[in-house]
Amino acid sequence: MGIHFTKGPPGISKLSEFIIHVLRFFVLKDIKEKASQMQFCQKSNGKEIAMYNGYTFYCHKQFWKTTIWSCTVGSSCKARLITTNEVNGQARVIKDAKTDHNHLRPAYMIDNKGYYVRL
């Protein structure tokens, strides 16, 4: 497995192309790590909950290609996730994350039916 460069715009050196290649690698690696920390489940009312780093998010707005998830604490916490809109929740990718919460992680469990239950 070697590094292959595609011809870039005029004026971009091989070093610049290499730096771009390395940056893309680390950005993709970061996206994959974030996705592995993200899970989805349903509440008993059928609404979907996103779980990321032990915090929970509800679907705030849904667009054609993306979904905005807001912290379940409410407007006092400004933490948000923006994900791609895939039918299969596990295939979604985090496009942007503002994860500065002003509170502790909520206490919850997933019951034997697979539903999210706040404790």
N, CA, C and O atoms as CSV, one atom per row, in Angstrom:
chain,resi,resn,atom,element,x,y,z
A,1,MET,N,N,0.849,-1.182,0.000
A,1,MET,CA,C,0.000,0.000,0.000
A,1,MET,C,C,0.881,1.226,0.000
A,1,MET,O,O,1.598,1.468,0.971
A,2,GLY,N,N,0.849,1.984,-1.031
A,2,GLY,CA,C,1.657,3.190,-1.120
A,2,GLY,C,C,0.776,4.407,-1.154
A,2,GLY,O,O,-0.449,4.304,-1.229
A,3,ILE,N,N,1.394,5.545,-1.100
A,3,ILE,CA,C,0.662,6.797,-1.187
A,3,ILE,C,C,0.582,7.180,-2.651
A,3,ILE,O,O,1.599,7.271,-3.339
A,4,HIS,N,N,-0.632,7.404,-3.121
A,4,HIS,CA,C,-0.845,7.772,-4.513
A,4,HIS,C,C,-1.392,9.188,-4.549
A,4,HIS,O,O,-2.334,9.513,-3.826
A,5,PHE,N,N,-0.821,10.005,-5.364
A,5,PHE,CA,C,-1.257,11.376,-5.482
A,5,PHE,C,C,-1.965,11.568,-6.812
A,5,PHE,O,O,-1.532,11.063,-7.848
A,6,THR,N,N,-3.044,12.294,-6.759
A,6,THR,CA,C,-3.672,12.699,-8.006
A,6,THR,C,C,-3.120,14.070,-8.355
A,6,THR,O,O,-2.705,14.827,-7.477
A,7,LYS,N,N,-3.120,14.372,-9.598
A,7,LYS,CA,C,-2.558,15.661,-10.009
A,7,LYS,C,C,-3.456,16.774,-9.503
A,7,LYS,O,O,-4.643,16.830,-9.827
A,8,GLY,N,N,-2.885,17.645,-8.716
A,8,GLY,CA,C,-3.628,18.763,-8.139
A,8,GLY,C,C,-3.595,19.965,-9.057
A,8,GLY,O,O,-3.047,19.902,-10.158
A,9,PRO,N,N,-4.180,21.053,-8.606
A,9,PRO,CA,C,-4.168,22.279,-9.397
A,9,PRO,C,C,-2.735,22.765,-9.622
A,9,PRO,O,O,-1.844,22.413,-8.849
A,10,PRO,N,N,-2.498,23.559,-10.655
A,10,PRO,CA,C,-1.150,24.067,-10.900
A,10,PRO,C,C,-0.645,24.847,-9.683
A,10,PRO,O,O,-1.402,25.586,-9.052
A,11,GLY,N,N,0.622,24.678,-9.364
A,11,GLY,CA,C,1.225,25.416,-8.263
A,11,GLY,C,C,1.240,24.658,-6.942
A,11,GLY,O,O,1.850,25.127,-5.981
A,12,ILE,N,N,0.587,23.503,-6.864
A,12,ILE,CA,C,0.612,22.719,-5.632
A,12,ILE,C,C,1.755,21.728,-5.723
A,12,ILE,O,O,1.828,20.915,-6.645
A,13,SER,N,N,2.636,21.813,-4.756
A,13,SER,CA,C,3.813,20.944,-4.760
A,13,SER,C,C,3.458,19.557,-4.244
A,13,SER,O,O,2.379,19.341,-3.692
A,14,LYS,N,N,4.379,18.626,-4.432
A,14,LYS,CA,C,4.203,17.265,-3.906
A,14,LYS,C,C,4.080,17.296,-2.391
A,14,LYS,O,O,3.313,16.520,-1.821
A,15,LEU,N,N,4.832,18.190,-1.719
A,15,LEU,CA,C,4.737,18.299,-0.257
A,15,LEU,C,C,3.345,18.746,0.157
A,15,LEU,O,O,2.784,18.208,1.112
A,16,SER,N,N,2.778,19.724,-0.545
A,16,SER,CA,C,1.418,20.187,-0.250
A,16,SER,C,C,0.415,19.061,-0.456
A,16,SER,O,O,-0.496,18.883,0.352
A,17,GLU,N,N,0.578,18.304,-1.533
A,17,GLU,CA,C,-0.319,17.179,-1.789
A,17,GLU,C,C,-0.209,16.143,-0.675
A,17,GLU,O,O,-1.221,15.586,-0.249
A,18,PHE,N,N,1.005,15.879,-0.200
A,18,PHE,CA,C,1.213,14.927,0.889
A,18,PHE,C,C,0.536,15.415,2.166
A,18,PHE,O,O,-0.106,14.630,2.864
A,19,ILE,N,N,0.671,16.699,2.478
A,19,ILE,CA,C,0.043,17.268,3.676
A,19,ILE,C,C,-1.472,17.144,3.582
A,19,ILE,O,O,-2.125,16.790,4.564
A,20,ILE,N,N,-2.033,17.428,2.421
A,20,ILE,CA,C,-3.485,17.292,2.232
A,20,ILE,C,C,-3.904,15.838,2.441
A,20,ILE,O,O,-4.919,15.573,3.085
A,21,HIS,N,N,-3.137,14.901,1.906
A,21,HIS,CA,C,-3.432,13.480,2.063
A,21,HIS,C,C,-3.426,13.085,3.548
A,21,HIS,O,O,-4.329,12.382,4.002
A,22,VAL,N,N,-2.427,13.528,4.296
A,22,VAL,CA,C,-2.319,13.202,5.722
A,22,VAL,C,C,-3.479,13.819,6.499
A,22,VAL,O,O,-4.056,13.164,7.368
A,23,LEU,N,N,-3.825,15.065,6.199
A,23,LEU,CA,C,-4.946,15.713,6.886
A,23,LEU,C,C,-6.252,14.971,6.629
A,23,LEU,O,O,-7.045,14.773,7.550
A,24,ARG,N,N,-6.482,14.560,5.385
A,24,ARG,CA,C,-7.698,13.794,5.068
A,24,ARG,C,C,-7.744,12.497,5.868
A,24,ARG,O,O,-8.803,12.105,6.358
A,25,PHE,N,N,-6.598,11.831,6.002
A,25,PHE,CA,C,-6.530,10.585,6.765
A,25,PHE,C,C,-6.973,10.817,8.196
A,25,PHE,O,O,-7.800,10.064,8.712
A,26,PHE,N,N,-6.434,11.859,8.862
A,26,PHE,CA,C,-6.763,12.102,10.255
A,26,PHE,C,C,-8.196,12.590,10.437
A,26,PHE,O,O,-8.829,12.261,11.440
A,27,VAL,N,N,-8.718,13.357,9.501
A,27,VAL,CA,C,-10.114,13.793,9.579
A,27,VAL,C,C,-11.031,12.585,9.463
A,27,VAL,O,O,-11.980,12.461,10.238
A,28,LEU,N,N,-10.770,11.683,8.504
A,28,LEU,CA,C,-11.597,10.484,8.356
A,28,LEU,C,C,-11.484,9.583,9.578
A,28,LEU,O,O,-12.479,8.997,10.005
A,29,LYS,N,N,-10.286,9.464,10.147
A,29,LYS,CA,C,-10.096,8.654,11.345
A,29,LYS,C,C,-10.911,9.232,12.501
A,29,LYS,O,O,-11.538,8.480,13.247
A,30,ASP,N,N,-10.909,10.559,12.660
A,30,ASP,CA,C,-11.658,11.218,13.718
A,30,ASP,C,C,-13.161,10.994,13.529
A,30,ASP,O,O,-13.878,10.755,14.500
A,31,ILE,N,N,-13.636,11.069,12.287
A,31,ILE,CA,C,-15.057,10.843,12.003
A,31,ILE,C,C,-15.444,9.410,12.359
A,31,ILE,O,O,-16.498,9.186,12.955
A,32,LYS,N,N,-14.598,8.434,12.000
A,32,LYS,CA,C,-14.893,7.033,12.312
A,32,LYS,C,C,-14.920,6.794,13.819
A,32,LYS,O,O,-15.765,6.045,14.308
A,33,GLU,N,N,-13.998,7.426,14.569
A,33,GLU,CA,C,-13.985,7.270,16.029
A,33,GLU,C,C,-15.235,7.872,16.646
A,33,GLU,O,O,-15.819,7.281,17.554
A,34,LYS,N,N,-15.659,9.050,16.166
A,34,LYS,CA,C,-16.868,9.670,16.686
A,34,LYS,C,C,-18.081,8.795,16.411
A,34,LYS,O,O,-18.940,8.627,17.277
A,35,ALA,N,N,-18.152,8.240,15.212
A,35,ALA,CA,C,-19.289,7.395,14.854
A,35,ALA,C,C,-19.358,6.161,15.733
A,35,ALA,O,O,-20.451,5.694,16.055
A,36,SER,N,N,-18.203,5.621,16.130
A,36,SER,CA,C,-18.219,4.420,16.972
A,36,SER,C,C,-18.688,4.736,18.384
A,36,SER,O,O,-19.100,3.829,19.107
A,37,GLN,N,N,-18.637,6.011,18.797
A,37,GLN,CA,C,-19.086,6.415,20.124
A,37,GLN,C,C,-20.571,6.783,20.119
A,37,GLN,O,O,-21.143,7.037,21.179
A,38,MET,N,N,-21.190,6.814,18.967
A,38,MET,CA,C,-22.569,7.245,18.837
A,38,MET,C,C,-23.488,6.034,18.703
A,38,MET,O,O,-23.201,5.103,17.951
A,39,GLN,N,N,-24.599,6.059,19.444
A,39,GLN,CA,C,-25.597,4.993,19.365
A,39,GLN,C,C,-26.977,5.624,19.273
A,39,GLN,O,O,-27.174,6.787,19.625
A,40,PHE,N,N,-27.912,4.840,18.797
A,40,PHE,CA,C,-29.288,5.309,18.695
A,40,PHE,C,C,-30.216,4.276,19.318
A,40,PHE,O,O,-29.983,3.074,19.198
A,41,CYS,N,N,-31.257,4.739,19.977
A,41,CYS,CA,C,-32.307,3.840,20.476
A,41,CYS,C,C,-33.613,4.623,20.483
A,41,CYS,O,O,-33.647,5.809,20.155
A,42,GLN,N,N,-34.679,3.942,20.861
A,42,GLN,CA,C,-35.989,4.593,20.879
A,42,GLN,C,C,-36.517,4.705,22.294
A,42,GLN,O,O,-36.223,3.884,23.162
A,43,LYS,N,N,-37.307,5.751,22.499
A,43,LYS,CA,C,-38.055,5.876,23.744
A,43,LYS,C,C,-39.324,5.049,23.584
A,43,LYS,O,O,-39.651,4.615,22.479
A,44,SER,N,N,-40.026,4.835,24.666
A,44,SER,CA,C,-41.249,4.022,24.602
A,44,SER,C,C,-42.322,4.666,23.729
A,44,SER,O,O,-43.215,3.971,23.244
A,45,ASN,N,N,-42.251,5.991,23.518
A,45,ASN,CA,C,-43.220,6.666,22.651
A,45,ASN,C,C,-42.837,6.598,21.169
A,45,ASN,O,O,-43.538,7.149,20.321
A,46,GLY,N,N,-41.711,5.912,20.854
A,46,GLY,CA,C,-41.289,5.725,19.472
A,46,GLY,C,C,-40.296,6.757,18.967
A,46,GLY,O,O,-39.735,6.598,17.884
A,47,LYS,N,N,-40.073,7.814,19.742
A,47,LYS,CA,C,-39.114,8.837,19.312
A,47,LYS,C,C,-37.691,8.329,19.493
A,47,LYS,O,O,-37.392,7.574,20.419
A,48,GLU,N,N,-36.822,8.762,18.585
A,48,GLU,CA,C,-35.439,8.294,18.589
A,48,GLU,C,C,-34.561,9.186,19.473
A,48,GLU,O,O,-34.747,10.402,19.531
A,49,ILE,N,N,-33.617,8.567,20.147
A,49,ILE,CA,C,-32.642,9.255,20.994
A,49,ILE,C,C,-31.252,8.914,20.464
A,49,ILE,O,O,-30.963,7.759,20.152
A,50,ALA,N,N,-30.396,9.931,20.365
A,50,ALA,CA,C,-28.988,9.701,20.026
A,50,ALA,C,C,-28.199,9.742,21.324
A,50,ALA,O,O,-28.440,10.594,22.178
A,51,MET,N,N,-27.260,8.820,21.470
A,51,MET,CA,C,-26.410,8.784,22.661
A,51,MET,C,C,-24.964,8.935,22.194
A,51,MET,O,O,-24.493,8.194,21.332
A,52,TYR,N,N,-24.269,9.915,22.784
A,52,TYR,CA,C,-22.885,10.196,22.401
A,52,TYR,C,C,-22.096,10.567,23.653
A,52,TYR,O,O,-22.430,11.532,24.340
A,53,ASN,N,N,-21.060,9.803,23.944
A,53,ASN,CA,C,-20.211,10.019,25.129
A,53,ASN,C,C,-21.007,10.037,26.432
A,53,ASN,O,O,-20.660,10.765,27.362
A,54,GLY,N,N,-22.060,9.246,26.502
A,54,GLY,CA,C,-22.854,9.160,27.728
A,54,GLY,C,C,-23.932,10.220,27.857
A,54,GLY,O,O,-24.711,10.184,28.810
A,55,TYR,N,N,-24.001,11.158,26.930
A,55,TYR,CA,C,-25.040,12.178,26.926
A,55,TYR,C,C,-26.106,11.800,25.905
A,55,TYR,O,O,-25.839,11.063,24.956
A,56,THR,N,N,-27.306,12.309,26.108
A,56,THR,CA,C,-28.421,11.974,25.222
A,56,THR,C,C,-28.883,13.218,24.464
A,56,THR,O,O,-28.825,14.339,24.970
A,57,PHE,N,N,-29.342,12.983,23.235
A,57,PHE,CA,C,-29.762,14.055,22.341
A,57,PHE,C,C,-31.087,13.670,21.685
A,57,PHE,O,O,-31.312,12.504,21.361
A,58,TYR,N,N,-31.957,14.655,21.493
A,58,TYR,CA,C,-33.212,14.410,20.783
A,58,TYR,C,C,-33.148,15.054,19.408
A,58,TYR,O,O,-32.347,15.959,19.175
A,59,CYS,N,N,-33.986,14.587,18.506
A,59,CYS,CA,C,-34.023,15.123,17.146
A,59,CYS,C,C,-34.677,16.504,17.192
A,59,CYS,O,O,-35.888,16.622,17.380
A,60,HIS,N,N,-33.868,17.537,17.020
A,60,HIS,CA,C,-34.343,18.922,17.091
A,60,HIS,C,C,-34.934,19.364,15.757
A,60,HIS,O,O,-36.034,19.915,15.707
A,61,LYS,N,N,-34.188,19.116,14.670
A,61,LYS,CA,C,-34.661,19.455,13.319
A,61,LYS,C,C,-34.115,18.429,12.350
A,61,LYS,O,O,-32.986,17.955,12.479
A,62,GLN,N,N,-34.944,18.100,11.381
A,62,GLN,CA,C,-34.525,17.140,10.370
A,62,GLN,C,C,-34.659,17.788,8.993
A,62,GLN,O,O,-35.709,18.317,8.627
A,63,PHE,N,N,-33.557,17.726,8.246
A,63,PHE,CA,C,-33.520,18.266,6.900
A,63,PHE,C,C,-33.357,17.111,5.921
A,63,PHE,O,O,-33.305,15.951,6.328
A,64,TRP,N,N,-33.277,17.424,4.647
A,64,TRP,CA,C,-33.184,16.389,3.623
A,64,TRP,C,C,-31.933,15.539,3.798
A,64,TRP,O,O,-32.008,14.315,3.690
A,65,LYS,N,N,-30.775,16.161,4.067
A,65,LYS,CA,C,-29.524,15.411,4.173
A,65,LYS,C,C,-28.959,15.320,5.590
A,65,LYS,O,O,-28.098,14.478,5.846
A,66,THR,N,N,-29.415,16.156,6.508
A,66,THR,CA,C,-28.848,16.167,7.856
A,66,THR,C,C,-29.928,16.235,8.925
A,66,THR,O,O,-31.075,16.597,8.662
A,67,THR,N,N,-29.522,15.874,10.142
A,67,THR,CA,C,-30.384,15.990,11.311
A,67,THR,C,C,-29.618,16.731,12.387
A,67,THR,O,O,-28.439,16.458,12.614
A,68,ILE,N,N,-30.285,17.676,13.056
A,68,ILE,CA,C,-29.697,18.381,14.191
A,68,ILE,C,C,-30.252,17.751,15.460
A,68,ILE,O,O,-31.465,17.679,15.652
A,69,TRP,N,N,-29.345,17.295,16.325
A,69,TRP,CA,C,-29.698,16.681,17.602
A,69,TRP,C,C,-29.317,17.645,18.714
A,69,TRP,O,O,-28.187,18.133,18.747
A,70,SER,N,N,-30.240,17.927,19.623
A,70,SER,CA,C,-29.987,18.828,20.746
A,70,SER,C,C,-29.967,18.026,22.041
A,70,SER,O,O,-30.615,16.985,22.155
A,71,CYS,N,N,-29.218,18.522,23.006
A,71,CYS,CA,C,-29.127,17.857,24.301
A,71,CYS,C,C,-30.515,17.751,24.922
A,71,CYS,O,O,-31.314,18.684,24.832
A,72,THR,N,N,-30.800,16.617,25.551
A,72,THR,CA,C,-32.123,16.384,26.134
A,72,THR,C,C,-32.388,17.218,27.383
A,72,THR,O,O,-33.523,17.263,27.856
A,73,VAL,N,N,-31.364,17.881,27.932
A,73,VAL,CA,C,-31.577,18.746,29.099
A,73,VAL,C,C,-32.444,19.937,28.719
A,73,VAL,O,O,-33.212,20.433,29.544
A,74,GLY,N,N,-32.330,20.394,27.492
A,74,GLY,CA,C,-33.151,21.510,27.036
A,74,GLY,C,C,-32.322,22.707,26.647
A,74,GLY,O,O,-31.126,22.584,26.383
A,75,SER,N,N,-32.954,23.873,26.609
A,75,SER,CA,C,-32.309,25.071,26.081
A,75,SER,C,C,-31.172,25.594,26.957
A,75,SER,O,O,-30.371,26.407,26.495
A,76,SER,N,N,-31.083,25.146,28.210
A,76,SER,CA,C,-29.993,25.612,29.068
A,76,SER,C,C,-28.644,25.019,28.653
A,76,SER,O,O,-27.600,25.566,29.009
A,77,CYS,N,N,-28.649,23.914,27.911
A,77,CYS,CA,C,-27.416,23.293,27.422
A,77,CYS,C,C,-27.349,23.487,25.911
A,77,CYS,O,O,-28.303,23.177,25.197
A,78,LYS,N,N,-26.244,23.991,25.436
A,78,LYS,CA,C,-26.092,24.314,24.010
A,78,LYS,C,C,-25.414,23.201,23.205
A,78,LYS,O,O,-25.056,23.423,22.048
A,79,ALA,N,N,-25.228,22.017,23.782
A,79,ALA,CA,C,-24.582,20.913,23.065
A,79,ALA,C,C,-25.475,20.455,21.916
A,79,ALA,O,O,-26.690,20.328,22.067
A,80,ARG,N,N,-24.849,20.208,20.762
A,80,ARG,CA,C,-25.573,19.804,19.556
A,80,ARG,C,C,-24.734,18.801,18.771
A,80,ARG,O,O,-23.506,18.800,18.850
A,81,LEU,N,N,-25.418,17.954,18.016
A,81,LEU,CA,C,-24.783,17.080,17.035
A,81,LEU,C,C,-25.468,17.327,15.699
A,81,LEU,O,O,-26.674,17.569,15.649
A,82,ILE,N,N,-24.709,17.267,14.636
A,82,ILE,CA,C,-25.289,17.293,13.292
A,82,ILE,C,C,-24.823,16.010,12.617
A,82,ILE,O,O,-23.624,15.764,12.485
A,83,THR,N,N,-25.791,15.194,12.189
A,83,THR,CA,C,-25.467,13.921,11.556
A,83,THR,C,C,-26.043,13.872,10.149
A,83,THR,O,O,-26.926,14.649,9.785
A,84,THR,N,N,-25.514,12.936,9.371
A,84,THR,CA,C,-26.130,12.663,8.076
A,84,THR,C,C,-27.467,11.992,8.325
A,84,THR,O,O,-27.713,11.463,9.409
A,85,ASN,N,N,-28.310,12.015,7.342
A,85,ASN,CA,C,-29.655,11.455,7.467
A,85,ASN,C,C,-29.715,10.088,6.799
A,85,ASN,O,O,-30.056,9.996,5.620
A,86,GLU,N,N,-29.399,9.056,7.508
A,86,GLU,CA,C,-29.455,7.701,6.968
A,86,GLU,C,C,-30.619,6.969,7.635
A,86,GLU,O,O,-30.915,7.199,8.807
A,87,VAL,N,N,-31.268,6.096,6.888
A,87,VAL,CA,C,-32.370,5.316,7.441
A,87,VAL,C,C,-31.856,4.406,8.557
A,87,VAL,O,O,-32.469,4.294,9.619
A,88,ASN,N,N,-30.724,3.763,8.294
A,88,ASN,CA,C,-30.088,2.913,9.293
A,88,ASN,C,C,-29.294,3.818,10.231
A,88,ASN,O,O,-28.299,4.411,9.814
A,89,GLY,N,N,-29.715,3.933,11.486
A,89,GLY,CA,C,-29.071,4.820,12.443
A,89,GLY,C,C,-27.592,4.577,12.608
A,89,GLY,O,O,-26.827,5.525,12.780
A,90,GLN,N,N,-27.166,3.314,12.559
A,90,GLN,CA,C,-25.755,3.006,12.771
A,90,GLN,C,C,-24.888,3.447,11.600
A,90,GLN,O,O,-23.666,3.501,11.737
A,91,ALA,N,N,-25.486,3.767,10.447
A,91,ALA,CA,C,-24.722,4.210,9.282
A,91,ALA,C,C,-24.561,5.732,9.255
A,91,ALA,O,O,-23.880,6.264,8.378
A,92,ARG,N,N,-25.177,6.432,10.201
A,92,ARG,CA,C,-25.075,7.892,10.230
A,92,ARG,C,C,-23.660,8.328,10.588
A,92,ARG,O,O,-22.933,7.632,11.297
A,93,VAL,N,N,-23.295,9.487,10.083
A,93,VAL,CA,C,-21.974,10.049,10.326
A,93,VAL,C,C,-22.139,11.409,10.993
A,93,VAL,O,O,-22.995,12.196,10.587
A,94,ILE,N,N,-21.333,11.695,12.007
A,94,ILE,CA,C,-21.353,13.007,12.646
A,94,ILE,C,C,-20.626,13.992,11.740
A,94,ILE,O,O,-19.450,13.810,11.423
A,95,LYS,N,N,-21.335,15.032,11.329
A,95,LYS,CA,C,-20.729,16.065,10.492
A,95,LYS,C,C,-20.169,17.196,11.344
A,95,LYS,O,O,-19.172,17.817,10.975
A,96,ASP,N,N,-20.810,17.468,12.491
A,96,ASP,CA,C,-20.358,18.524,13.387
A,96,ASP,C,C,-20.830,18.178,14.790
A,96,ASP,O,O,-21.896,17.590,14.970
A,97,ALA,N,N,-20.028,18.548,15.780
A,97,ALA,CA,C,-20.400,18.259,17.167
A,97,ALA,C,C,-19.945,19.396,18.068
A,97,ALA,O,O,-18.774,19.776,18.061
A,98,LYS,N,N,-20.868,19.928,18.833
A,98,LYS,CA,C,-20.559,20.890,19.890
A,98,LYS,C,C,-20.936,20.170,21.185
A,98,LYS,O,O,-22.111,20.091,21.541
A,99,THR,N,N,-19.948,19.658,21.870
A,99,THR,CA,C,-20.223,18.740,22.988
A,99,THR,C,C,-19.871,19.326,24.349
A,99,THR,O,O,-19.598,18.576,25.286
A,100,ASP,N,N,-19.872,20.639,24.477
A,100,ASP,CA,C,-19.629,21.261,25.781
A,100,ASP,C,C,-20.938,21.333,26.549
A,100,ASP,O,O,-21.753,22.227,26.322
A,101,HIS,N,N,-21.135,20.383,27.465
A,101,HIS,CA,C,-22.345,20.349,28.288
A,101,HIS,C,C,-22.103,21.131,29.570
A,101,HIS,O,O,-20.969,21.221,30.040
A,102,ASN,N,N,-23.154,21.693,30.133
A,102,ASN,CA,C,-23.053,22.424,31.394
A,102,ASN,C,C,-23.695,21.638,32.541
A,102,ASN,O,O,-24.186,22.225,33.506
A,103,HIS,N,N,-23.687,20.305,32.426
A,103,HIS,CA,C,-24.334,19.442,33.420
A,103,HIS,C,C,-23.697,18.060,33.365
A,103,HIS,O,O,-22.909,17.758,32.469
A,104,LEU,N,N,-24.049,17.236,34.329
A,104,LEU,CA,C,-23.553,15.854,34.364
A,104,LEU,C,C,-24.308,15.000,33.351
A,104,LEU,O,O,-25.370,15.384,32.861
A,105,ARG,N,N,-23.739,13.838,33.048
A,105,ARG,CA,C,-24.417,12.887,32.152
A,105,ARG,C,C,-25.717,12.406,32.812
A,105,ARG,O,O,-25.755,12.208,34.026
A,106,PRO,N,N,-26.767,12.220,32.028
A,106,PRO,CA,C,-28.022,11.729,32.605
A,106,PRO,C,C,-27.913,10.250,32.990
A,106,PRO,O,O,-27.142,9.494,32.399
A,107,ALA,N,N,-28.692,9.863,33.979
A,107,ALA,CA,C,-28.750,8.457,34.368
A,107,ALA,C,C,-29.853,7.801,33.542
A,107,ALA,O,O,-31.004,8.237,33.571
A,108,TYR,N,N,-29.494,6.753,32.808
A,108,TYR,CA,C,-30.474,6.058,31.976
A,108,TYR,C,C,-30.071,4.606,31.823
A,108,TYR,O,O,-28.957,4.207,32.161
A,109,MET,N,N,-30.998,3.835,31.309
A,109,MET,CA,C,-30.718,2.437,30.981
A,109,MET,C,C,-31.503,2.071,29.735
A,109,MET,O,O,-32.451,2.759,29.356
A,110,ILE,N,N,-31.100,0.987,29.110
A,110,ILE,CA,C,-31.838,0.431,27.982
A,110,ILE,C,C,-32.541,-0.811,28.515
A,110,ILE,O,O,-31.885,-1.749,28.967
A,111,ASP,N,N,-33.884,-0.825,28.467
A,111,ASP,CA,C,-34.624,-1.959,29.042
A,111,ASP,C,C,-34.532,-3.197,28.151
A,111,ASP,O,O,-33.909,-3.167,27.090
A,112,ASN,N,N,-35.160,-4.288,28.598
A,112,ASN,CA,C,-35.050,-5.563,27.868
A,112,ASN,C,C,-35.737,-5.545,26.511
A,112,ASN,O,O,-35.528,-6.457,25.711
A,113,LYS,N,N,-36.553,-4.532,26.229
A,113,LYS,CA,C,-37.168,-4.383,24.901
A,113,LYS,C,C,-36.352,-3.471,23.996
A,113,LYS,O,O,-36.714,-3.245,22.841
A,114,GLY,N,N,-35.254,-2.950,24.523
A,114,GLY,CA,C,-34.400,-2.068,23.742
A,114,GLY,C,C,-34.773,-0.605,23.808
A,114,GLY,O,O,-34.258,0.196,23.028
A,115,TYR,N,N,-35.669,-0.229,24.732
A,115,TYR,CA,C,-36.096,1.164,24.854
A,115,TYR,C,C,-35.229,1.920,25.858
A,115,TYR,O,O,-34.745,1.358,26.841
A,116,TYR,N,N,-35.050,3.199,25.583
A,116,TYR,CA,C,-34.337,4.105,26.468
A,116,TYR,C,C,-35.257,4.439,27.646
A,116,TYR,O,O,-36.427,4.763,27.445
A,117,VAL,N,N,-34.732,4.363,28.869
A,117,VAL,CA,C,-35.497,4.693,30.069
A,117,VAL,C,C,-34.630,5.625,30.925
A,117,VAL,O,O,-33.524,5.258,31.321
A,118,ARG,N,N,-35.132,6.816,31.203
A,118,ARG,CA,C,-34.410,7.752,32.070
A,118,ARG,C,C,-34.657,7.355,33.517
A,118,ARG,O,O,-35.789,7.074,33.910
A,119,LEU,N,N,-33.592,7.334,34.302
A,119,LEU,CA,C,-33.723,6.952,35.713
A,119,LEU,C,C,-33.885,8.158,36.611
A,119,LEU,O,O,-34.008,8.010,37.827
